[in-house]
Amino acid sequence: MKAVVIALLLVLPVSILADDSIQDDSHHDVPPETLAVLIADQADNRIRLFDPLNTDIHRATLWCYPGEDEKTHHYRPTDAKRVEIDGVVHVLAAYHGRVRLVRFSDRMLIQDYSTLSSCHSAEILPGGAIVSANSNHGILRLHHSEDEFFDLKIPYAHGLAWDKVRNCLWVLGDFLYCINYLEGRLVLDRKFKLPLSPTGHDLFPLREDAALLISNNEALFSFDIKTEKFEMIFALRNIKSASQHLDGSIWVSEPKEIEGAKEWQSNAFISLNSKAGVKRYSRETSRFYKARWWQQVSFSY
């Protein structure tokens, strides 16, 4: 009888014998229309893409960097973006003290630069240079390589978005800045006074309209690039990140107090004007600073 059992085990598919709680998320793609949220998770210092509808905390993770079976990093992540370079999907991650470009399909580290300890966001420019926004230092750092960089003073620098149509970099700090990228340098073009207070936090483009989502200490706004006008979307304080759902609704990382967590951390992603009726997704074990819908950012890339 024992010999029969052993024989049966030998012919069983590996997938049946394996622990089905372990997810192999390497060598695959997650289409940009997938309902998924990309977070800078400070609970374990991983960049994580998760399915908000999956209640199984382990199976909900679609992708993460480093992988679940890999050693985590000591750098605290603050932001992550889906970027496309020559048709290849990457994740651009900002950390306190580091910026990293990771190829999505196999988690290969493509670019890795040290930056300042108050880094809040990053953006990739044409040609592959990376910009980091460093809030407490009031500095934009343009990284051409690990050792070659250019600094531009921008007080309260928090948010970045490349505009491929207007060929400029939008920067959020104490003002909203429009900055040109000329001959490997950042050159200030214009700036716009923020509504209510000079405390910009997050900057991210809408999916289709030529407009930017902008948050500060007081509220969330949209900025129409053509008219150069701000419009309040929602009077909610201390929003750290915002992005637009496929249905047009606006979602933000929920400003909330979590016992034992830092004041800037959240574990929930909420809708401010949902058309689908769903108001809130949460991941109880996470402590993220920024969270965004997984999407193709055609405004930038």
C-alpha positions in Angstrom: 0.0 0.0 0.0 2.8 2.4 0.9 4.4 1.8 -2.6 1.1 2.7 -4.3 0.9 6.0 -2.4 4.5 6.9 -3.4 3.8 6.0 -7.0 0.7 8.3 -7.1 2.7 11.1 -5.6 5.3 10.8 -8.3 2.8 11.3 -11.1 0.9 14.2 -9.4 1.4 17.6 -11.1 3.9 19.9 -9.3 1.2 22.5 -9.0 -0.9 20.1 -6.8 2.1 19.2 -4.6 3.2 22.8 -4.1 2.0 25.1 -1.4 -0.7 27.0 -3.2 -0.4 29.9 -0.8 2.9 30.9 -2.4 2.4 33.1 -5.4 5.0 33.2 -8.2 4.5 36.7 -9.6 7.6 36.8 -11.8 7.7 36.7 -15.6 4.2 38.0 -16.2 2.3 41.2 -17.0 -0.6 42.8 -15.3 -2.6 44.8 -18.0 -3.1 48.5 -17.2 -6.9 48.1 -17.2 -6.6 45.6 -14.3 -8.4 46.6 -11.1 -5.2 46.8 -9.0 -3.6 49.3 -6.6 0.1 50.1 -6.5 1.4 51.1 -3.1 4.6 52.2 -1.4 4.2 49.9 1.6 6.2 51.0 4.6 5.0 48.0 6.7 7.7 45.8 5.1 9.4 48.4 2.8 8.1 46.8 -0.4 6.5 48.2 -3.5 3.3 46.2 -3.8 0.6 45.8 -6.5 -2.5 44.2 -5.0 -6.0 43.2 -6.0 -8.4 45.2 -3.7 -11.3 42.8 -4.2 -9.3 39.7 -3.0 -9.9 39.2 0.7 -7.0 36.7 1.0 -4.2 38.9 2.2 -1.6 36.7 0.5 -3.3 36.0 -2.7 -4.2 39.6 -3.1 -0.6 40.5 -3.9 -0.2 40.4 -7.7 3.5 41.6 -7.7 5.9 43.1 -5.2 9.5 44.4 -5.1 11.5 42.8 -3.5 9.6 39.5 -4.0 7.9 38.0 -0.9 10.7 35.4 -0.7 13.5 37.9 -1.0 15.1 40.0 1.7 13.5 43.4 2.1 15.4 46.7 2.0 15.9 49.1 4.8 15.0 52.1 2.7 11.5 53.4 3.4 9.4 53.7 0.1 7.3 56.8 -0.4 6.0 56.5 -4.0 5.7 54.1 -6.9 4.6 54.7 -10.5 3.9 52.4 -13.5 6.1 53.7 -16.4 6.6 52.5 -19.9 9.9 52.8 -21.7 10.0 51.6 -25.4 6.9 49.5 -24.7 8.4 47.8 -21.7 6.6 48.2 -18.3 8.7 49.3 -15.3 8.0 50.5 -11.8 9.7 53.7 -10.7 10.0 53.8 -6.9 11.0 56.6 -4.6 12.5 55.9 -1.2 13.9 58.0 1.6 17.4 58.2 0.3 17.0 56.2 -3.0 15.3 56.1 -6.4 15.0 52.8 -8.3 13.7 51.8 -11.7 12.6 48.1 -11.7 11.6 46.1 -14.8 8.2 44.7 -14.0 8.4 41.3 -15.8 11.3 39.9 -13.8 11.9 42.6 -11.1 15.3 43.3 -12.5 16.9 46.5 -11.1 17.6 48.7 -14.1 18.6 52.0 -12.4 19.5 52.6 -8.8 20.6 56.0 -7.5 21.2 57.4 -4.0 19.3 60.7 -3.3 18.4 62.7 -0.2 16.7 61.4 2.9 13.5 63.4 2.3 12.8 62.0 -1.1 9.0 61.9 -1.7 8.6 61.2 -5.4 10.4 60.5 -8.6 9.9 60.9 -12.3 11.7 59.6 -15.4 12.5 62.0 -18.3 13.1 61.4 -22.0 16.5 59.8 -22.4 16.3 57.9 -19.1 17.4 60.6 -16.5 15.5 60.4 -13.2 14.4 63.3 -11.1 13.8 63.0 -7.4 11.8 65.5 -5.3 13.3 66.0 -1.8 10.9 67.9 0.4 12.7 68.8 3.6 15.8 69.6 1.7 13.9 71.7 -0.8 15.7 70.2 -3.7 15.0 68.6 -7.1 17.8 66.3 -8.0 18.3 65.3 -11.6 20.2 62.0 -11.7 22.1 61.3 -14.9 24.1 58.5 -13.1 25.1 57.5 -9.6 27.8 60.1 -9.5 26.5 62.8 -12.0 23.5 64.9 -10.8 22.2 68.4 -11.0 20.3 70.1 -8.1 17.6 72.8 -8.4 16.2 74.5 -5.3 12.4 74.0 -5.0 11.0 74.7 -1.5 8.8 71.9 -0.2 9.4 69.7 -3.3 6.9 66.8 -3.1 5.4 65.8 -6.5 6.5 65.3 -10.1 4.9 64.6 -13.5 6.5 64.7 -16.9 4.2 66.2 -19.6 5.2 64.6 -23.0 2.9 66.9 -25.0 4.2 70.2 -23.6 7.7 68.7 -23.1 8.0 70.0 -19.6 8.2 68.8 -16.0 5.4 69.7 -13.6 6.7 70.0 -10.0 4.7 70.5 -6.8 6.2 72.3 -3.8 5.3 75.6 -2.3 4.0 76.5 -5.8 3.1 74.5 -8.8 6.1 74.8 -11.1 6.5 74.3 -14.8 10.1 73.4 -15.5 11.9 72.8 -18.8 14.4 70.0 -19.4 17.2 71.6 -21.6 20.5 70.1 -22.4 20.6 67.9 -19.4 19.5 70.6 -17.0 16.3 71.7 -15.3 15.3 75.3 -16.1 12.4 77.1 -14.3 9.7 78.4 -16.8 6.7 79.4 -14.7 5.0 78.9 -11.4 1.5 79.1 -10.1 0.3 80.0 -6.6 -1.5 77.1 -4.8 -5.0 77.6 -3.4 -5.4 78.0 0.4 -1.8 77.2 1.4 1.7 76.7 -0.1 1.9 73.0 1.1 1.8 70.8 -2.0 1.7 67.0 -1.3 0.8 65.0 -4.4 0.8 65.6 -8.1 -0.6 63.1 -10.7 -2.2 63.5 -14.1 -5.8 62.6 -15.0 -6.2 59.7 -17.4 -7.5 61.6 -20.4 -8.0 65.3 -19.7 -5.0 67.7 -19.8 -5.2 68.3 -16.1 -3.4 67.5 -12.9 -4.6 66.2 -9.5 -3.0 68.3 -6.8 -3.3 67.9 -3.1 -2.0 70.2 -0.3 -2.7 70.4 3.5 -6.1 71.8 2.9 -7.8 69.9 0.0 -7.6 68.2 -3.3 -7.7 70.2 -6.5 -7.5 69.8 -10.3 -5.4 72.1 -12.4 -6.5 72.7 -15.9 -3.3 73.1 -18.0 -5.0 74.9 -20.8 -6.8 77.5 -18.7 -4.2 77.5 -15.9 -7.0 77.4 -13.3 -7.4 75.4 -10.1 -10.7 73.9 -9.1 -11.4 72.2 -5.7 -12.5 68.6 -6.0 -12.9 67.8 -2.3 -12.2 69.7 1.0 -10.3 66.8 2.7 -7.1 67.7 4.5 -3.8 65.9 4.4 -4.3 63.8 1.3 -1.0 62.1 0.4 -1.9 60.7 -3.0 -4.6 60.8 -5.6 -5.4 59.0 -8.9 -8.3 58.5 -11.2 -10.3 55.2 -11.6 -11.2 53.9 -15.1 -14.8 55.1 -14.4 -13.6 58.6 -13.9 -13.9 58.7 -10.1 -11.1 60.1 -8.0 -9.5 57.9 -5.3 -7.0 58.9 -2.5 -5.0 57.4 0.2 -7.3 57.8 3.3 -5.9 60.3 5.8 -6.5 58.5 9.1 -4.9 57.7 12.4 -3.8 54.1 12.8 -2.7 52.9 16.3 1.0 52.3 16.3 1.5 53.8 12.8 3.2 57.0 11.7 0.8 60.0 11.2 1.4 59.9 7.4 0.7 56.2 6.9 -2.6 54.7 5.8 -4.1 51.3 5.1 -7.1 52.4 3.0 -7.8 53.7 -0.4 -11.1 55.7 -0.7 -13.3 57.2 -3.4 -14.3 60.9 -3.2 -16.9 60.7 -6.0 -17.3 57.1 -6.9 -19.8 56.3 -9.7 -19.7 52.6 -9.0 -20.9 52.8 -5.4 -17.7 51.3 -3.9 -16.2 53.8 -1.4 -13.3 52.2 0.3 -10.7 49.4 -0.2 -8.3 48.5 2.6 -5.3 46.4 3.2 -5.1 46.1 7.0 -1.5 44.8 7.2 -0.1 47.6 5.0 1.2 51.1 6.0 1.5 53.0 2.8 2.3 56.6 2.1 1.1 56.8 -1.5 -1.3 54.5 -3.4 -2.4 54.8 -7.0 -4.5 52.9 -9.5 -2.4 50.6 -11.8 -2.7 52.4 -15.1 -1.0 53.5 -18.3 0.0 57.1 -17.7 -0.3 58.3 -21.3 0.2 61.9 -20.1 3.8 61.2 -19.4 5.1 58.1 -21.3 
